[in-house]
């Protein structure tokens, strides 16, 4: 019997990043596809056409192909958009279209999925008042994000302000936040495995000794970290981030005061394709901090990060000296 023909495209990785990630400093979508041949031009055109059809604006669309054996290729697509989850669903649609075309599937309806994607895009789009507030926050150098509870958050912790998106959608004009009050409270991000919890406890104790209320989490998922960043009672934050969530969603924030990388121990996280992705995920917070990264130099598996530390490295001991 003949082997069935190789499908034109097979998704290897598809991620909707909501924050800084291993591939870039902003939210976006990463698609990695195994193709029967170099289909980079076809993918670029199909994604742009589908995005235009549903009204999704793409930015910095990057498509790269790496040749494999027997004429196949591994194609990587990276782009930014307003709603990464819809962008990821759009990528699934494009691959499904290519498969249906290759199989001469007469039952495939390309219009109904597009209409569904358009409804999703409209449902997820922010009210104009929210867009205006986020644009002004950006001009003022202030952090902002939309929480899973449907609130616009400007600033972090006790220096934050939030407003319900539904109320913003009904507002004739944007409300005026207390701009002079807004900003970021002291924020420490900790990555690692076996030693992460102990490091969070130590850093939280040191921070609390300064007389501030510290919100502490040792195993923060992306969603829980966002909740902590929106806590109006938090005068400082020490967050230990789950590596799988960093790989899946990116970081929950766009800045920090200190990054600490304790170790690269235990089994490789499920979301990591290889050890390189693993160590890059651990190192992302150091790119957001103005201070030198605290990194356990005795862990040789972390040393590949050292040349990329923008402000240098300070050794992070396992225990106090």
VOPAGU-2260 file (C-alpha; in pm, 1 decimal, decimal comma):
REM VOPAGU-2260
SITE   aa  ch    i         X         Y         Z
SITE  UNK   A    0       0,0       0,0       0,0
SITE  UNK   A    1     109,6     351,7     -70,2
SITE  UNK   A    2     179,3     577,4     221,5
SITE  UNK   A    3     -75,6     858,2     249,3
SITE  UNK   A    4      53,0    1188,8     111,3
SITE  UNK   A    5     216,0    1423,5     355,5
SITE  UNK   A    6     -27,3    1699,0     459,8
SITE  UNK   A    7      78,7    2040,4     332,1
SITE  UNK   A    8      99,6    2184,4     684,0
SITE  UNK   A    9     108,7    2043,1    1036,2
SITE  UNK   A   10     111,5    2268,0    1341,6
SITE  UNK   A   11     407,4    2194,9    1569,4
SITE  UNK   A   12     366,8    2491,3    1805,2
SITE  UNK   A   13     101,1    2760,4    1833,6
SITE  UNK   A   14     117,1    3014,7    2112,6
SITE  UNK   A   15     -79,7    3327,9    2191,8
SITE  UNK   A   16     152,9    3541,2    2402,7
SITE  UNK   A   17     -11,7    3799,7    2628,0
SITE  UNK   A   18     315,0    3965,4    2734,0
SITE  UNK   A   19     693,4    3970,6    2681,5
SITE  UNK   A   20     803,3    3624,2    2569,7
SITE  UNK   A   21    1096,2    3417,3    2444,6
SITE  UNK   A   22    1054,1    3557,8    2092,9
SITE  UNK   A   23     984,2    3925,2    2153,9
SITE  UNK   A   24     911,5    4208,4    2398,2
SITE  UNK   A   25     538,8    4243,1    2325,7
SITE  UNK   A   26     225,1    4029,9    2306,3
SITE  UNK   A   27     175,3    3833,6    1987,5
SITE  UNK   A   28     134,4    3498,3    1814,2
SITE  UNK   A   29     393,4    3234,6    1724,7
SITE  UNK   A   30     311,1    2958,8    1477,5
SITE  UNK   A   31     558,2    2681,8    1395,3
SITE  UNK   A   32     448,6    2459,1    1107,0
SITE  UNK   A   33     594,3    2150,4     940,0
SITE  UNK   A   34     530,3    2184,6     565,8
SITE  UNK   A   35     571,7    1941,2     277,3
SITE  UNK   A   36     770,7    2216,5     102,4
SITE  UNK   A   37     867,9    2576,0     165,1
SITE  UNK   A   38     525,5    2736,8     202,0
SITE  UNK   A   39     642,9    3056,9     371,4
SITE  UNK   A   40     508,6    3284,4      95,7
SITE  UNK   A   41     176,5    3099,3      91,2
SITE  UNK   A   42     145,0    3122,4     469,6
SITE  UNK   A   43     227,4    3491,6     476,5
SITE  UNK   A   44     -35,7    3570,2     215,5
SITE  UNK   A   45    -303,1    3346,1     368,2
SITE  UNK   A   46    -259,0    3492,9     716,0
SITE  UNK   A   47    -268,5    3851,6     586,4
SITE  UNK   A   48    -578,6    3781,2     377,7
SITE  UNK   A   49    -763,9    3609,0     662,3
SITE  UNK   A   50    -671,1    3887,0     906,8
SITE  UNK   A   51    -801,5    4149,2     664,5
SITE  UNK   A   52   -1122,6    3951,1     618,7
SITE  UNK   A   53   -1203,4    3955,7     990,6
SITE  UNK   A   54   -1067,3    4304,9    1062,2
SITE  UNK   A   55    -764,6    4196,0    1267,4
SITE  UNK   A   56    -470,1    4435,0    1235,1
SITE  UNK   A   57    -131,2    4261,3    1228,8
SITE  UNK   A   58     206,4    4418,0    1306,8
SITE  UNK   A   59     565,2    4303,4    1243,9
SITE  UNK   A   60     466,1    3989,0    1055,7
SITE  UNK   A   61     780,7    3775,2    1029,2
SITE  UNK   A   62     792,5    3448,8     833,3
SITE  UNK   A   63    1103,4    3230,9     816,0
SITE  UNK   A   64    1159,7    2886,5     661,7
SITE  UNK   A   65    1421,1    2625,5     751,1
SITE  UNK   A   66    1472,9    2347,1     495,9
SITE  UNK   A   67    1438,7    1985,9     608,3
SITE  UNK   A   68    1499,5    1654,5     435,1
SITE  UNK   A   69    1308,3    1547,7     121,0
SITE  UNK   A   70    1208,9    1903,5      33,8
SITE  UNK   A   71    1008,6    1964,7     352,3
SITE  UNK   A   72    1045,3    2282,0     556,8
SITE  UNK   A   73     985,5    2412,7     905,7
SITE  UNK   A   74     815,1    2750,4     879,5
SITE  UNK   A   75     799,1    2995,7    1169,5
SITE  UNK   A   76     543,7    3278,4    1173,1
SITE  UNK   A   77     552,2    3556,6    1430,6
SITE  UNK   A   78     326,1    3860,0    1448,9
SITE  UNK   A   79     168,0    4105,4    1692,7
SITE  UNK   A   80    -202,0    4185,5    1704,7
SITE  UNK   A   81    -459,2    4339,4    1938,0
SITE  UNK   A   82    -610,8    4003,7    2038,0
SITE  UNK   A   83    -348,3    3724,0    2033,9
SITE  UNK   A   84    -604,6    3452,0    2110,0
SITE  UNK   A   85    -796,4    3544,1    1794,9
SITE  UNK   A   86    -468,6    3561,5    1603,2
SITE  UNK   A   87    -387,6    3206,0    1710,9
SITE  UNK   A   88    -733,7    3085,4    1607,4
SITE  UNK   A   89    -679,8    3253,3    1271,1
SITE  UNK   A   90    -358,4    3050,4    1225,4
SITE  UNK   A   91    -550,9    2730,0    1294,0
SITE  UNK   A   92    -802,5    2835,1    1029,3
SITE  UNK   A   93    -530,7    2898,1     768,3
SITE  UNK   A   94    -375,7    2555,2     826,3
SITE  UNK   A   95    -720,5    2389,4     809,8
SITE  UNK   A   96    -785,5    2566,3     478,1
SITE  UNK   A   97    -458,2    2440,1     332,7
SITE  UNK   A   98    -537,1    2084,4     445,0
SITE  UNK   A   99    -888,7    2093,1     298,3
SITE  UNK   A  100    -753,6    2225,8     -31,4
SITE  UNK   A  101    -484,8    1955,1     -49,2
SITE  UNK   A  102    -743,7    1685,6      20,8
SITE  UNK   A  103    -990,6    1832,6    -230,3
SITE  UNK   A  104   -1245,8    1839,6      51,2
SITE  UNK   A  105   -1565,2    1967,3    -110,5
SITE  UNK   A  106   -1741,6    1980,4     227,0
SITE  UNK   A  107   -1501,6    2240,4     368,6
SITE  UNK   A  108   -1677,4    2572,0     427,0
SITE  UNK   A  109   -1418,7    2848,0     444,9
SITE  UNK   A  110   -1671,7    3126,9     504,7
SITE  UNK   A  111   -1841,5    3002,5     824,0
SITE  UNK   A  112   -1515,7    2978,8    1024,5
SITE  UNK   A  113   -1418,4    3325,8     902,8
SITE  UNK   A  114   -1751,1    3465,2    1021,4
SITE  UNK   A  115   -1696,5    3300,9    1359,5
SITE  UNK   A  116   -1346,4    3451,3    1384,1
SITE  UNK   A  117   -1488,9    3790,9    1298,6
SITE  UNK   A  118   -1744,0    3760,7    1579,8
SITE  UNK   A  119   -1466,2    3658,2    1819,1
SITE  UNK   A  120   -1256,9    3955,2    1713,8
SITE  UNK   A  121   -1546,4    4195,8    1765,0
SITE  UNK   A  122   -1632,5    4043,8    2101,6
SITE  UNK   A  123   -1272,5    4068,0    2223,3
SITE  UNK   A  124   -1203,8    4417,9    2089,9
SITE  UNK   A  125   -1168,2    4684,8    2354,6
SITE  UNK   A  126   -1402,6    4983,2    2386,2
SITE  UNK   A  127   -1262,0    5298,0    2230,7
SITE  UNK   A  128   -1243,6    5462,5    2574,1
SITE  UNK   A  129   -1017,8    5178,4    2695,5
SITE  UNK   A  130    -796,1    5210,3    2387,8
SITE  UNK   A  131    -761,7    5583,4    2452,5
SITE  UNK   A  132    -671,8    5530,9    2817,0
SITE  UNK   A  133    -412,5    5266,4    2733,0
SITE  UNK   A  134    -261,8    5494,2    2469,2
SITE  UNK   A  135    -230,2    5777,8    2720,5
SITE  UNK   A  136     -81,0    5540,0    2978,0
SITE  UNK   A  137     179,0    5435,3    2720,2
SITE  UNK   A  138     267,5    5798,9    2653,5
SITE  UNK   A  139     310,9    5851,7    3027,6
SITE  UNK   A  140     529,4    5541,5    3060,1
SITE  UNK   A  141     272,4    5358,8    3272,3
SITE  UNK   A  142     191,3    4985,5    3258,2
SITE  UNK   A  143    -154,7    4870,8    3156,2
SITE  UNK   A  144    -336,5    4546,9    3084,5
SITE  UNK   A  145    -683,8    4396,6    3064,9
SITE  UNK   A  146    -760,0    4152,2    3347,2
SITE  UNK   A  147    -940,2    3820,6    3310,2
SITE  UNK   A  148   -1224,3    3972,0    3516,2
SITE  UNK   A  149   -1294,5    4227,3    3241,6
SITE  UNK   A  150   -1125,2    4531,3    3393,7
SITE  UNK   A  151    -875,9    4775,1    3249,1
SITE  UNK   A  152    -578,3    4802,1    3487,0
SITE  UNK   A  153    -347,2    5102,9    3481,8
SITE  UNK   A  154     -40,5    5085,8    3706,6
SITE  UNK   A  155      47,7    4809,8    3951,7
SITE  UNK   A  156     -50,6    4739,0    4311,9
SITE  UNK   A  157    -122,0    5030,0    4541,9
SITE  UNK   A  158     -27,4    5266,5    4259,0
SITE  UNK   A  159    -284,2    5117,3    4025,1
SITE  UNK   A  160    -631,9    5208,3    3905,5
SITE  UNK   A  161    -892,3    4994,7    3734,0
SITE  UNK   A  162   -1221,6    5039,5    3555,2
SITE  UNK   A  163   -1482,9    4794,9    3430,7
SITE  UNK   A  164   -1466,9    4750,2    3052,9
SITE  UNK   A  165   -1847,4    4735,0    3030,8
SITE  UNK   A  166   -1869,1    5078,3    3192,1
SITE  UNK   A  167   -1605,3    5211,8    2954,2
SITE  UNK   A  168   -1805,2    5076,9    2662,3
SITE  UNK   A  169   -2107,1    5282,6    2770,0
SITE  UNK   A  170   -1911,3    5597,1    2857,3
SITE  UNK   A  171   -1951,7    5902,4    2632,9
SITE  UNK   A  172   -1592,5    5996,1    2707,5
SITE  UNK   A  173   -1310,0    5823,2    2899,4
SITE  UNK   A  174   -1301,0    5883,1    3276,9
SITE  UNK   A  175   -1002,7    6068,5    3414,7
SITE  UNK   A  176    -772,8    5840,0    3616,0
SITE  UNK   A  177    -559,6    5987,3    3896,6
SITE  UNK   A  178    -258,9    6003,8    3666,4
SITE  UNK   A  179     -33,3    6168,4    3925,3
SITE  UNK   A  180     -84,6    5870,3    4158,3
SITE  UNK   A  181     -33,8    5592,0    3906,4
SITE  UNK   A  182     287,4    5395,7    3864,6
SITE  UNK   A  183     453,2    5069,9    3959,5
SITE  UNK   A  184     520,1    4946,1    4312,0
SITE  UNK   A  185     852,0    4765,0    4380,1
SITE  UNK   A  186     829,4    4439,2    4186,0
SITE  UNK   A  187    1059,0    4136,8    4206,6
SITE  UNK   A  188    1024,2    3845,6    3962,6
SITE  UNK   A  189    1174,8    3508,8    4050,0
SITE  UNK   A  190    1218,1    3217,8    3809,5
SITE  UNK   A  191    1360,6    2872,3    3866,7
SITE  UNK   A  192    1251,7    2536,1    3995,8
SITE  UNK   A  193    1360,7    2372,3    4321,5
SITE  UNK   A  194    1497,0    2689,2    4485,2
SITE  UNK   A  195    1233,3    2935,4    4364,9
SITE  UNK   A  196    1006,1    2912,4    4669,8
SITE  UNK   A  197    1289,2    2966,1    4917,7
SITE  UNK   A  198    1411,3    3265,5    4717,6
SITE  UNK   A  199    1063,3    3421,8    4715,1
SITE  UNK   A  200    1033,8    3379,4    5091,5
SITE  UNK   A  201    1374,7    3535,5    5150,8
SITE  UNK   A  202    1311,0    3830,4    4917,7
SITE  UNK   A  203     964,6    3888,1    5063,8
SITE  UNK   A  204    1107,1    3900,1    5416,7
SITE  UNK   A  205    1376,7    4145,6    5309,3
SITE  UNK   A  206    1115,8    4365,9    5137,9
SITE  UNK   A  207     868,5    4353,1    5428,8
SITE  UNK   A  208    1147,9    4468,4    5658,7
SITE  UNK   A  209    1127,6    4804,3    5480,8
SITE  UNK   A  210     781,7    4852,7    5632,6
SITE  UNK   A  211     564,6    4791,4    5327,0
SITE  UNK   A  212     279,9    4546,9    5257,8
SITE  UNK   A  213     415,7    4274,8    5031,8
SITE  UNK   A  214     201,1    4054,9    4808,7
SITE  UNK   A  215     390,6    3726,6    4773,2
SITE  UNK   A  216     335,5    3424,9    4548,4
SITE  UNK   A  217     585,3    3143,7    4500,0
SITE  UNK   A  218     403,8    2955,1    4220,6
SITE  UNK   A  219     222,3    3225,0    4027,4
SITE  UNK   A  220      47,2    3130,2    3707,1
SITE  UNK   A  221       1,3    3405,2    3449,5
SITE  UNK   A  222    -356,6    3468,0    3567,0
SITE  UNK   A  223    -268,8    3473,2    3938,7
SITE  UNK   A  224      24,9    3706,1    3875,9
SITE  UNK   A  225    -207,2    3948,2    3695,6
SITE  UNK   A  226    -443,0    3937,2    3996,4
SITE  UNK   A  227    -151,4    4020,5    4225,4
SITE  UNK   A  228     -44,7    4311,7    4004,3
SITE  UNK   A  229    -398,5    4451,7    4036,5
SITE  UNK   A  230    -412,1    4418,1    4417,7
SITE  UNK   A  231    -468,6    4773,5    4550,0
SITE  UNK   A  232    -333,3    4673,3    4891,8
SITE  UNK   A  233       7,7    4564,7    4760,2
SITE  UNK   A  234     282,3    4816,6    4828,4
SITE  UNK   A  235     539,0    4572,5    4689,6
SITE  UNK   A  236     525,7    4241,8    4500,0
SITE  UNK   A  237     750,7    3934,3    4501,6
SITE  UNK   A  238     629,4    3682,9    4245,1
SITE  UNK   A  239     772,5    3339,8    4169,0
SITE  UNK   A  240     659,7    3260,2    3814,4
SITE  UNK   A  241     563,4    2917,3    3681,5
SITE  UNK   A  242     792,6    2828,7    3392,1
SITE  UNK   A  243     521,9    2655,3    3186,7
SITE  UNK   A  244     307,7    2968,9    3196,6
SITE  UNK   A  245     601,1    3186,3    3089,0
SITE  UNK   A  246     643,7    2957,8    2788,5
SITE  UNK   A  247     271,9    2945,6    2712,3
SITE  UNK   A  248     166,0    3308,2    2771,3
SITE  UNK   A  249     480,3    3514,9    2824,9
SITE  UNK   A  250     529,0    3741,1    3126,3
SITE  UNK   A  251     233,2    3904,5    3305,6
SITE  UNK   A  252     405,5    4244,2    3324,7
SITE  UNK   A  253     627,9    4468,6    3116,5
SITE  UNK   A  254     874,7    4577,4    3385,9
SITE  UNK   A  255    1026,2    4481,4    3719,7
SITE  UNK   A  256    1274,9    4622,7    3967,5
SITE  UNK   A  257    1471,3    4303,1    4016,2
SITE  UNK   A  258    1494,9    3965,4    3844,4
SITE  UNK   A  259    1624,5    3656,8    4025,2
SITE  UNK   A  260    1700,4    3324,3    3851,8
SITE  UNK   A  261    1759,8    3053,4    4109,2
SITE  UNK   A  262    1821,3    2731,1    3913,7
SITE  UNK   A  263    1732,3    2516,7    3615,5
SITE  UNK   A  264    1654,4    2191,6    3788,1
SITE  UNK   A  265    1419,8    1897,6    3754,1
SITE  UNK   A  266    1252,7    1772,5    3436,1
SITE  UNK   A  267    1210,1    1997,3    3134,6
SITE  UNK   A  268     874,1    2184,5    3145,7
SITE  UNK   A  269     605,5    2037,8    2922,4
SITE  UNK   A  270     575,1    2358,1    2719,8
SITE  UNK   A  271     947,1    2371,2    2632,8
SITE  UNK   A  272    1040,2    2227,2    2294,5
SITE  UNK   A  273    1404,5    2195,8    2401,9
SITE  UNK   A  274    1647,9    2306,8    2672,4
SITE  UNK   A  275    1715,7    2631,7    2486,0
SITE  UNK   A  276    1350,0    2738,9    2518,1
SITE  UNK   A  277    1357,1    2638,2    2883,6
SITE  UNK   A  278    1656,1    2852,4    2976,7
SITE  UNK   A  279    1531,2    3145,7    2766,7
SITE  UNK   A  280    1199,4    3140,2    2952,8
SITE  UNK   A  281    1381,4    3155,1    3285,9
SITE  UNK   A  282    1582,0    3453,2    3164,1
SITE  UNK   A  283    1308,5    3678,1    3023,1
SITE  UNK   A  284    1256,7    3881,6    3346,9
SITE  UNK   A  285    1618,9    3997,7    3342,9
SITE  UNK   A  286    1542,0    4187,2    3020,5
SITE  UNK   A  287    1279,9    4396,8    3204,7
SITE  UNK   A  288    1492,8    4502,9    3502,4
SITE  UNK   A  289    1722,0    4803,2    3527,3
SITE  UNK   A  290    1926,5    4624,0    3793,2
SITE  UNK   A  291    2180,8    4347,7    3735,9
SITE  UNK   A  292    2012,8    4008,2    3735,9
SITE  UNK   A  293    2069,0    3787,8    4042,3
SITE  UNK   A  294    2163,4    3451,0    3893,1
SITE  UNK   A  295    2299,4    3132,0    4049,5
SITE  UNK   A  296    2635,6    3114,7    3875,2
SITE  UNK   A  297    2713,6    2774,1    4024,3
SITE  UNK   A  298    2434,7    2627,1    3807,9
SITE  UNK   A  299    2619,8    2572,4    3479,7
SITE  UNK   A  300    2290,1    2526,1    3295,4
SITE  UNK   A  301    2212,3    2896,3    3352,0
SITE  UNK   A  302    2544,7    3028,6    3223,7
SITE  UNK   A  303    2422,5    3067,8    2861,2
SITE  UNK   A  304    2209,8    3357,4    2991,4
SITE  UNK   A  305    2505,9    3559,8    3119,6
SITE  UNK   A  306    2607,7    3722,9    2787,3
SITE  UNK   A  307    2249,1    3843,6    2735,1
SITE  UNK   A  308    2203,8    4012,9    3074,1
SITE  UNK   A  309    2162,9    4380,7    2973,1
SITE  UNK   A  310    2283,0    4518,0    3308,2
SITE  UNK   A  311    2525,2    4251,3    3420,3
SITE  UNK   A  312    2501,4    3963,3    3665,1
SITE  UNK   A  313    2534,7    3929,6    4042,6
SITE  UNK   A  314    2576,3    3581,3    4188,2
SITE  UNK   A  315    2267,0    3452,1    4370,3
SITE  UNK   A  316    2371,2    3226,0    4658,6
SITE  UNK   A  317    2149,6    2941,0    4770,7
SITE  UNK   A  318    2187,2    3046,5    5132,8
SITE  UNK   A  319    2271,4    3357,5    5323,7
SITE  UNK   A  320    2639,3    3413,0    5395,3
